[in-house]
C-alpha cells in the first residue's frame, strides 16, 4: 500500500481538506443564490409555501456564514497540510 492510500484511509490530510473545501464552496454558492436572488422565493411560491418567505433570512444568513467559515477553515487546513508536506510546518 502506498502513502497516498494510507493517508486516504486515515481520513486526514489533503483529501479531507479538499472534501471540506468542496462542501464549503457548494454550500456557500447555494446559500448565496438563495439569499441574493429570488430563486428560493419563486420555488416556495410554486410549491405553495410562499408564507415561509418571511423566515428565509433567519435560516439563510446563518447558513451562508457557516459555509463561508467552513470554506475558510478548509483553505487554512489545506495550506497547513501543503506546508507540512514541504517540511515548512509550524
N, C-alpha and C positions, 0 to 999 in steps of 0.2 A: 504494500500500500504506500502510495507516495504521500508527500507532505500536504498537498492540497486536499486530498481525500480525507486525511486525518483531521485537518483543520475544519473541513466541512461537517464531519461527523460530530465534532465538539460543538458546533453551532456558534463559534466565536470568530473573531477576526473580520476580515474584509467582507465575507459573504453575508454575515449578519448586519453589518453596517450598510451594505448595498441594499439588503432587503428592507431595512428601516427607511432608507432614503427613498426607495420606490414607493413604499406605503405612505410616507410623509408627503411626497410630491403629488401623488394621485389624490390623497385626501385634501391637500391644500387647493389643488385645481378644482375639485368638485365643490368644496365649500365656497371658494371664491366665485365660481359660476352661479351657485345658488344665492349667494349674498348680493352680488353686484349686477345680476341680470334677472329678468322676470321669468326665468326658466321654471323654477320651482313654483312660483305663484300661478303660472299658467297650467302647470301639471296638476296642482291641487284643485284649480278651478274645473278642469276637465273631469277629474275623478269625483268631484262633488264635495271636496273638503276645503273650500275656499275660506271658511270661517277660521281655519287654523293659520291663515297668513299673518295675523297679528302677533302670533307667538314665534314666528320664524327667527327673529333676531335673538330671542332667548336661547335658542339652540345653535343657530349657525355661527354667530360670532365667537362663542367659546370653542366650538369645533374648529373654526378657522385658526384661532390662537393655538389650540392644541396641536394641530397638524403643522403649523409653522414652527412651533417649538420642537416637534418630533423631527422635522426636516433639518433644523439647525443642529440638533443633537446628533443625528446621523452623519451630517457633514463633519462635525467635530470628531466623532468617533472614527470616521473613515480617514481623516487626516492623521489622527493619532496612530492608527493601525499602519498606515503607509510609512509614517515616520519611524515606527518600531521595526518595520521590515528593512529599512535602510540603515538601521543602527543609530538613529537620531533620537530615540525615545527619551521622554523626560519624566 
